[in-house]
Amino acid sequence: MEKPLHESELPNATLGLVKLRASQINGCGYCVDMHSRDLKKSGESDERLW
């Protein structure tokens, strides 16, 4: 599933935010932490993460 997503025209930041939101909806604290840290390292602003 990851390969077609990364080959799409969607920016990586958007894909990361979708993963973060899915983790929030699923209630997975570990995944929320992981995706938010990855996004922060890639330069995403706190405002977009919140």
PyMOL Python script that loads the backbone (N, CA, C, O; Angstrom):
from pymol import cmd

cmd.read_pdbstr("""\
ATOM      1  N   MET A   1       0.814  -1.191   0.000  1.00  0.00           N
ATOM      2  CA  MET A   1       0.000   0.000   0.000  1.00  0.00           C
ATOM      3  C   MET A   1       0.863   1.261   0.000  1.00  0.00           C
ATOM      4  O   MET A   1       0.476   2.279  -0.574  1.00  0.00           O
ATOM      5  N   GLU A   2       2.015   1.198   0.634  1.00  0.00           N
ATOM      6  CA  GLU A   2       2.877   2.383   0.713  1.00  0.00           C
ATOM      7  C   GLU A   2       3.443   2.793  -0.645  1.00  0.00           C
ATOM      8  O   GLU A   2       3.518   3.983  -0.951  1.00  0.00           O
ATOM      9  N   LYS A   3       3.839   1.824  -1.453  1.00  0.00           N
ATOM     10  CA  LYS A   3       4.483   2.138  -2.727  1.00  0.00           C
ATOM     11  C   LYS A   3       3.607   2.991  -3.646  1.00  0.00           C
ATOM     12  O   LYS A   3       4.085   4.008  -4.149  1.00  0.00           O
ATOM     13  N   PRO A   4       2.336   2.619  -3.890  1.00  0.00           N
ATOM     14  CA  PRO A   4       1.507   3.474  -4.757  1.00  0.00           C
ATOM     15  C   PRO A   4       1.291   4.871  -4.182  1.00  0.00           C
ATOM     16  O   PRO A   4       1.195   5.847  -4.926  1.00  0.00           O
ATOM     17  N   LEU A   5       1.215   4.963  -2.867  1.00  0.00           N
ATOM     18  CA  LEU A   5       1.042   6.284  -2.258  1.00  0.00           C
ATOM     19  C   LEU A   5       2.246   7.171  -2.504  1.00  0.00           C
ATOM     20  O   LEU A   5       2.099   8.349  -2.829  1.00  0.00           O
ATOM     21  N   HIS A   6       3.439   6.609  -2.350  1.00  0.00           N
ATOM     22  CA  HIS A   6       4.651   7.406  -2.546  1.00  0.00           C
ATOM     23  C   HIS A   6       4.917   7.706  -4.019  1.00  0.00           C
ATOM     24  O   HIS A   6       5.653   8.638  -4.342  1.00  0.00           O
ATOM     25  N   GLU A   7       4.323   6.925  -4.903  1.00  0.00           N
ATOM     26  CA  GLU A   7       4.460   7.179  -6.333  1.00  0.00           C
ATOM     27  C   GLU A   7       3.403   8.168  -6.836  1.00  0.00           C
ATOM     28  O   GLU A   7       3.458   8.614  -7.982  1.00  0.00           O
ATOM     29  N   SER A   8       2.447   8.504  -5.976  1.00  0.00           N
ATOM     30  CA  SER A   8       1.402   9.448  -6.376  1.00  0.00           C
ATOM     31  C   SER A   8       1.945  10.877  -6.359  1.00  0.00           C
ATOM     32  O   SER A   8       3.090  11.119  -5.976  1.00  0.00           O
ATOM     33  N   GLU A   9       1.108  11.803  -6.779  1.00  0.00           N
ATOM     34  CA  GLU A   9       1.513  13.204  -6.828  1.00  0.00           C
ATOM     35  C   GLU A   9       1.329  13.922  -5.495  1.00  0.00           C
ATOM     36  O   GLU A   9       1.654  15.103  -5.378  1.00  0.00           O
ATOM     37  N   LEU A  10       0.816  13.225  -4.498  1.00  0.00           N
ATOM     38  CA  LEU A  10       0.621  13.849  -3.189  1.00  0.00           C
ATOM     39  C   LEU A  10       1.963  14.145  -2.535  1.00  0.00           C
ATOM     40  O   LEU A  10       2.867  13.310  -2.568  1.00  0.00           O
ATOM     41  N   PRO A  11       2.100  15.319  -1.944  1.00  0.00           N
ATOM     42  CA  PRO A  11       3.341  15.634  -1.234  1.00  0.00           C
ATOM     43  C   PRO A  11       3.520  14.717  -0.019  1.00  0.00           C
ATOM     44  O   PRO A  11       2.544  14.281   0.592  1.00  0.00           O
ATOM     45  N   ASN A  12       4.768  14.435   0.317  1.00  0.00           N
ATOM     46  CA  ASN A  12       5.056  13.577   1.470  1.00  0.00           C
ATOM     47  C   ASN A  12       4.479  14.150   2.755  1.00  0.00           C
ATOM     48  O   ASN A  12       4.051  13.401   3.633  1.00  0.00           O
ATOM     49  N   ALA A  13       4.464  15.467   2.871  1.00  0.00           N
ATOM     50  CA  ALA A  13       3.902  16.087   4.076  1.00  0.00           C
ATOM     51  C   ALA A  13       2.417  15.755   4.206  1.00  0.00           C
ATOM     52  O   ALA A  13       1.939  15.490   5.309  1.00  0.00           O
ATOM     53  N   THR A  14       1.696  15.766   3.110  1.00  0.00           N
ATOM     54  CA  THR A  14       0.272  15.431   3.136  1.00  0.00           C
ATOM     55  C   THR A  14       0.064  13.976   3.532  1.00  0.00           C
ATOM     56  O   THR A  14      -0.819  13.670   4.334  1.00  0.00           O
ATOM     57  N   LEU A  15       0.865  13.084   2.980  1.00  0.00           N
ATOM     58  CA  LEU A  15       0.769  11.665   3.343  1.00  0.00           C
ATOM     59  C   LEU A  15       1.041  11.468   4.831  1.00  0.00           C
ATOM     60  O   LEU A  15       0.366  10.682   5.496  1.00  0.00           O
ATOM     61  N   GLY A  16       2.025  12.178   5.342  1.00  0.00           N
ATOM     62  CA  GLY A  16       2.337  12.075   6.762  1.00  0.00           C
ATOM     63  C   GLY A  16       1.204  12.571   7.635  1.00  0.00           C
ATOM     64  O   GLY A  16       0.904  11.975   8.669  1.00  0.00           O
ATOM     65  N   LEU A  17       0.569  13.666   7.221  1.00  0.00           N
ATOM     66  CA  LEU A  17      -0.558  14.196   7.988  1.00  0.00           C
ATOM     67  C   LEU A  17      -1.754  13.251   7.953  1.00  0.00           C
ATOM     68  O   LEU A  17      -2.485  13.142   8.938  1.00  0.00           O
ATOM     69  N   VAL A  18      -1.959  12.573   6.837  1.00  0.00           N
ATOM     70  CA  VAL A  18      -3.045  11.590   6.740  1.00  0.00           C
ATOM     71  C   VAL A  18      -2.770  10.420   7.687  1.00  0.00           C
ATOM     72  O   VAL A  18      -3.673   9.951   8.380  1.00  0.00           O
ATOM     73  N   LYS A  19      -1.532   9.958   7.711  1.00  0.00           N
ATOM     74  CA  LYS A  19      -1.161   8.870   8.625  1.00  0.00           C
ATOM     75  C   LYS A  19      -1.351   9.291  10.076  1.00  0.00           C
ATOM     76  O   LYS A  19      -1.832   8.511  10.899  1.00  0.00           O
ATOM     77  N   LEU A  20      -0.974  10.522  10.384  1.00  0.00           N
ATOM     78  CA  LEU A  20      -1.146  11.036  11.742  1.00  0.00           C
ATOM     79  C   LEU A  20      -2.624  11.066  12.116  1.00  0.00           C
ATOM     80  O   LEU A  20      -2.995  10.640  13.209  1.00  0.00           O
ATOM     81  N   ARG A  21      -3.460  11.560  11.227  1.00  0.00           N
ATOM     82  CA  ARG A  21      -4.902  11.640  11.510  1.00  0.00           C
ATOM     83  C   ARG A  21      -5.521  10.252  11.661  1.00  0.00           C
ATOM     84  O   ARG A  21      -6.358  10.036  12.537  1.00  0.00           O
ATOM     85  N   ALA A  22      -5.117   9.319  10.815  1.00  0.00           N
ATOM     86  CA  ALA A  22      -5.630   7.947  10.923  1.00  0.00           C
ATOM     87  C   ALA A  22      -5.234   7.345  12.265  1.00  0.00           C
ATOM     88  O   ALA A  22      -6.023   6.622  12.874  1.00  0.00           O
ATOM     89  N   SER A  23      -4.046   7.627  12.724  1.00  0.00           N
ATOM     90  CA  SER A  23      -3.597   7.128  14.024  1.00  0.00           C
ATOM     91  C   SER A  23      -4.419   7.735  15.153  1.00  0.00           C
ATOM     92  O   SER A  23      -4.747   7.055  16.125  1.00  0.00           O
ATOM     93  N   GLN A  24      -4.751   9.017  15.023  1.00  0.00           N
ATOM     94  CA  GLN A  24      -5.593   9.660  16.032  1.00  0.00           C
ATOM     95  C   GLN A  24      -6.975   9.018  16.066  1.00  0.00           C
ATOM     96  O   GLN A  24      -7.508   8.740  17.140  1.00  0.00           O
ATOM     97  N   ILE A  25      -7.549   8.787  14.899  1.00  0.00           N
ATOM     98  CA  ILE A  25      -8.874   8.180  14.816  1.00  0.00           C
ATOM     99  C   ILE A  25      -8.858   6.770  15.393  1.00  0.00           C
ATOM    100  O   ILE A  25      -9.801   6.360  16.069  1.00  0.00           O
ATOM    101  N   ASN A  26      -7.785   6.029  15.125  1.00  0.00           N
ATOM    102  CA  ASN A  26      -7.665   4.656  15.618  1.00  0.00           C
ATOM    103  C   ASN A  26      -7.299   4.594  17.097  1.00  0.00           C
ATOM    104  O   ASN A  26      -7.378   3.528  17.708  1.00  0.00           O
ATOM    105  N   GLY A  27      -6.905   5.711  17.670  1.00  0.00           N
ATOM    106  CA  GLY A  27      -6.567   5.750  19.090  1.00  0.00           C
ATOM    107  C   GLY A  27      -5.231   5.109  19.427  1.00  0.00           C
ATOM    108  O   GLY A  27      -5.038   4.617  20.538  1.00  0.00           O
ATOM    109  N   CYS A  28      -4.308   5.111  18.473  1.00  0.00           N
ATOM    110  CA  CYS A  28      -2.995   4.506  18.699  1.00  0.00           C
ATOM    111  C   CYS A  28      -1.999   5.581  19.127  1.00  0.00           C
ATOM    112  O   CYS A  28      -1.461   6.305  18.290  1.00  0.00           O
ATOM    113  N   GLY A  29      -1.760   5.680  20.419  1.00  0.00           N
ATOM    114  CA  GLY A  29      -0.851   6.690  20.951  1.00  0.00           C
ATOM    115  C   GLY A  29       0.567   6.526  20.448  1.00  0.00           C
ATOM    116  O   GLY A  29       1.255   7.514  20.188  1.00  0.00           O
ATOM    117  N   TYR A  30       1.010   5.292  20.308  1.00  0.00           N
ATOM    118  CA  TYR A  30       2.361   5.025  19.804  1.00  0.00           C
ATOM    119  C   TYR A  30       2.516   5.593  18.393  1.00  0.00           C
ATOM    120  O   TYR A  30       3.499   6.271  18.094  1.00  0.00           O
ATOM    121  N   CYS A  31       1.545   5.312  17.533  1.00  0.00           N
ATOM    122  CA  CYS A  31       1.607   5.772  16.145  1.00  0.00           C
ATOM    123  C   CYS A  31       1.483   7.288  16.039  1.00  0.00           C
ATOM    124  O   CYS A  31       2.162   7.911  15.223  1.00  0.00           O
ATOM    125  N   VAL A  32       0.623   7.882  16.857  1.00  0.00           N
ATOM    126  CA  VAL A  32       0.487   9.340  16.873  1.00  0.00           C
ATOM    127  C   VAL A  32       1.834   9.968  17.210  1.00  0.00           C
ATOM    128  O   VAL A  32       2.268  10.913  16.551  1.00  0.00           O
ATOM    129  N   ASP A  33       2.485   9.446  18.224  1.00  0.00           N
ATOM    130  CA  ASP A  33       3.787   9.956  18.634  1.00  0.00           C
ATOM    131  C   ASP A  33       4.809   9.794  17.510  1.00  0.00           C
ATOM    132  O   ASP A  33       5.543  10.728  17.189  1.00  0.00           O
ATOM    133  N   MET A  34       4.848   8.609  16.920  1.00  0.00           N
ATOM    134  CA  MET A  34       5.808   8.320  15.859  1.00  0.00           C
ATOM    135  C   MET A  34       5.612   9.244  14.661  1.00  0.00           C
ATOM    136  O   MET A  34       6.572   9.842  14.177  1.00  0.00           O
ATOM    137  N   HIS A  35       4.369   9.364  14.179  1.00  0.00           N
ATOM    138  CA  HIS A  35       4.119  10.181  12.997  1.00  0.00           C
ATOM    139  C   HIS A  35       4.328  11.665  13.278  1.00  0.00           C
ATOM    140  O   HIS A  35       4.837  12.386  12.420  1.00  0.00           O
ATOM    141  N   SER A  36       3.946  12.130  14.458  1.00  0.00           N
ATOM    142  CA  SER A  36       4.147  13.549  14.763  1.00  0.00           C
ATOM    143  C   SER A  36       5.634  13.875  14.874  1.00  0.00           C
ATOM    144  O   SER A  36       6.066  14.941  14.435  1.00  0.00           O
ATOM    145  N   ARG A  37       6.413  12.979  15.448  1.00  0.00           N
ATOM    146  CA  ARG A  37       7.873  13.200  15.520  1.00  0.00           C
ATOM    147  C   ARG A  37       8.497  13.200  14.126  1.00  0.00           C
ATOM    148  O   ARG A  37       9.339  14.045  13.818  1.00  0.00           O
ATOM    149  N   ASP A  38       8.083  12.250  13.283  1.00  0.00           N
ATOM    150  CA  ASP A  38       8.608  12.195  11.917  1.00  0.00           C
ATOM    151  C   ASP A  38       8.270  13.470  11.144  1.00  0.00           C
ATOM    152  O   ASP A  38       9.117  14.015  10.436  1.00  0.00           O
ATOM    153  N   LEU A  39       7.039  13.938  11.281  1.00  0.00           N
ATOM    154  CA  LEU A  39       6.636  15.158  10.599  1.00  0.00           C
ATOM    155  C   LEU A  39       7.403  16.372  11.116  1.00  0.00           C
ATOM    156  O   LEU A  39       7.804  17.236  10.337  1.00  0.00           O
ATOM    157  N   LYS A  40       7.604  16.433  12.419  1.00  0.00           N
ATOM    158  CA  LYS A  40       8.344  17.550  13.018  1.00  0.00           C
ATOM    159  C   LYS A  40       9.785  17.563  12.499  1.00  0.00           C
ATOM    160  O   LYS A  40      10.326  18.622  12.181  1.00  0.00           O
ATOM    161  N   LYS A  41      10.404  16.377  12.415  1.00  0.00           N
ATOM    162  CA  LYS A  41      11.778  16.275  11.903  1.00  0.00           C
ATOM    163  C   LYS A  41      11.866  16.711  10.442  1.00  0.00           C
ATOM    164  O   LYS A  41      12.888  17.241  10.007  1.00  0.00           O
ATOM    165  N   SER A  42      10.794  16.486   9.693  1.00  0.00           N
ATOM    166  CA  SER A  42      10.809  16.860   8.280  1.00  0.00           C
ATOM    167  C   SER A  42      10.455  18.327   8.053  1.00  0.00           C
ATOM    168  O   SER A  42      10.389  18.790   6.914  1.00  0.00           O
ATOM    169  N   GLY A  43      10.224  19.065   9.169  1.00  0.00           N
ATOM    170  CA  GLY A  43      10.014  20.503   9.046  1.00  0.00           C
ATOM    171  C   GLY A  43       8.561  20.959   9.136  1.00  0.00           C
ATOM    172  O   GLY A  43       8.267  22.135   8.918  1.00  0.00           O
ATOM    173  N   GLU A  44       7.672  20.058   9.449  1.00  0.00           N
ATOM    174  CA  GLU A  44       6.251  20.434   9.561  1.00  0.00           C
ATOM    175  C   GLU A  44       6.049  21.341  10.787  1.00  0.00           C
ATOM    176  O   GLU A  44       6.661  21.133  11.834  1.00  0.00           O
ATOM    177  N   SER A  45       5.191  22.336  10.636  1.00  0.00           N
ATOM    178  CA  SER A  45       4.972  23.290  11.725  1.00  0.00           C
ATOM    179  C   SER A  45       4.074  22.696  12.801  1.00  0.00           C
ATOM    180  O   SER A  45       3.276  21.796  12.537  1.00  0.00           O
ATOM    181  N   ASP A  46       4.217  23.209  14.010  1.00  0.00           N
ATOM    182  CA  ASP A  46       3.365  22.771  15.122  1.00  0.00           C
ATOM    183  C   ASP A  46       1.895  23.043  14.811  1.00  0.00           C
ATOM    184  O   ASP A  46       1.020  22.247  15.152  1.00  0.00           O
ATOM    185  N   GLU A  47       1.641  24.161  14.169  1.00  0.00           N
ATOM    186  CA  GLU A  47       0.258  24.539  13.854  1.00  0.00           C
ATOM    187  C   GLU A  47      -0.420  23.475  12.987  1.00  0.00           C
ATOM    188  O   GLU A  47      -1.574  23.123  13.231  1.00  0.00           O
ATOM    189  N   ARG A  48       0.272  22.971  12.000  1.00  0.00           N
ATOM    190  CA  ARG A  48      -0.329  21.928  11.144  1.00  0.00           C
ATOM    191  C   ARG A  48      -0.446  20.596  11.882  1.00  0.00           C
ATOM    192  O   ARG A  48      -1.371  19.830  11.616  1.00  0.00           O
ATOM    193  N   LEU A  49       0.465  20.309  12.793  1.00  0.00           N
ATOM    194  CA  LEU A  49       0.387  19.066  13.554  1.00  0.00           C
ATOM    195  C   LEU A  49      -0.783  19.096  14.523  1.00  0.00           C
ATOM    196  O   LEU A  49      -1.417  18.067  14.755  1.00  0.00           O
ATOM    197  N   TRP A  50      -1.080  20.254  15.090  1.00  0.00           N
ATOM    198  CA  TRP A  50      -2.189  20.372  16.050  1.00  0.00           C
ATOM    199  C   TRP A  50      -3.497  20.297  15.311  1.00  0.00           C
ATOM    200  O   TRP A  50      -4.560  20.375  15.928  1.00  0.00           O
TER     201      TRP A  50
END
""", "prot")
cmd.dss("prot")
cmd.show_as("cartoon", "prot")
cmd.util.cbc("prot")
cmd.orient("prot")
